[in-house]
């Protein structure tokens, strides 16, 4: 299963300017908020969670919320994607791969579930 999402970094920057870190807490856990270094990284995390939910085929919904998806970093700084136990059980996949990139004012994320 594959999911891809792209988001304008300026869109995330505008929302953060209006709502501050309260905006981040709407879609990121406390540990994930610590990964945010700037608007580009916030946009990348947004895109990653959207791409993950699209790979499941349900989008962000009652079936899979933002907090069912967890993003962390490995020792080299590469993103690691994990889901709540309920999501693994419901959708029946074992592995998740995530790539996040930023360029030209956009953040894009791709997720592969197997």
Secondary structure by P-SEA (a helix, b strand, c coil): cbbbbbbbaaaaaaaaaaccaaaaaacccaaaaaacccaaaaaaaaaaaaaaaaaacccccccccccccccccccccbbbbbbcaaaaaaacccbbbbbbbbcccbbbbbbbcc
